[in-house]
Amino acid sequence: MDEFTMPMNDTLFNINKLVRKNILNMKPYSSARDEFSGAAEVYLDANENPYKTNVNRYPDPHQVELKKAIGELKGISPDLIILGNGSDEPIDLLIRSFCEPTIDSVLLLEPTYGMYSVCADVNAVDVQRVQLSVNFDIDWELVRRSIDTSTKIIFLCSPNNPSGNLLSENKIDQLLNYFNGLVVIDEAYIDFAESNSYLQKLSKYPNLVVLQTFSKAWGLAALRLGACYASKEIIAVLNKVKYPYNINILTQQLALEAIQAVEIKNNWVTEIINSRKELALQLSSITIVEHIYPSDANFLLIKVKDANHTYTSLLKQGIIVRDRSKIPGCENCIRITVGTEYENKKLIEALKKL
Ligand SMILES: *Cc1c(COP(=O)(O)O)cnc(C)c1O
């Protein structure tokens, strides 16, 4: 066994050394509903309006019922879950809790989702950028050489946005074993993928953090609900830092209803995966389409002859796609979300006209 595959264990990974000192030492806000959570007849503790509007009372700050439902669905204990206003919130919480501004850094594998670097910038945390290989997988040697003593968090996105592919499991495992900081795996698109979620490896890796969202497969983007899964110790840190009532009551109720009808989500996923295959087939017969990247998500990244021209021509026909051609590694690439049968047909017709 060489030094790079040395197994991560609790003695190597010390959460108290990783977390920012001010966060470690702070006392979190204690809300009215933290100090009393049970049932009572008269509630005069939170300065709420007593007249019933359905939303006049503060929501459960710990989302006990919703986390229980998510936990049962995923086979995870609720104390390994923190919920956020979209998964964008835990991305910010992680950086804010573990990275000392102007001293620590986060490492990103590009091209990838834009929010990691935005949250780092907002928090004055340095970004170390490593390019993914030509097939958008982890270049292990490059990553290993880029990690230094300032690196606190490595963000992996699998399936990756905008490329659509899963990162290879053995390289992710290698990284989890090698790196002493947090390895965050953003699984926003995992429902559409062939492979298993990293949730099942939470007990194996104390430094693993998994992000999932209700914005894609679940069809609840406007609700703003994301889930972050990690060890009890990591979740406890994030719970100290999050706003007390970060998930509103309507979101909690609607998400619970969606989970109780999970087969609706599963049917959409099957439908979208079939449409993705069909769309890829149709795209492959269009002359300006030079390459269709393999996708484990609900979108396709395609390379065209002239991305700018394709984008503006589609726009003129009332079809919006995402121009990713300015991003290093995505030259002349366009990202297309898999739509309804009708939307996909309109796209193909429009592309054929170019
Ligand atoms: C869409 C997306 C998200 C979801 O963000 P929300 O804030 O949960 O809506 C997270 N990560 C990636 C990579 C995404 O593409």
The ligand as an ORCA input file, in Angstrom:
! r2SCAN-3c Opt
* xyz 0 1
  C     -29.013     22.299    -10.328
  C     -27.848     21.980     -9.500
  C     -27.905     22.059     -8.119
  C     -29.195     22.401     -7.452
  O     -29.183     23.568     -6.795
  P     -30.439     23.897     -5.876
  O     -29.948     25.063     -5.101
  O     -30.717     22.696     -5.033
  O     -31.582     24.214     -6.790
  C     -26.808     21.697     -7.365
  N     -25.695     21.252     -7.950
  C     -25.604     21.142     -9.277
  C     -24.381     20.600     -9.878
  C     -26.663     21.515    -10.088
  O     -26.540     21.406    -11.422
*
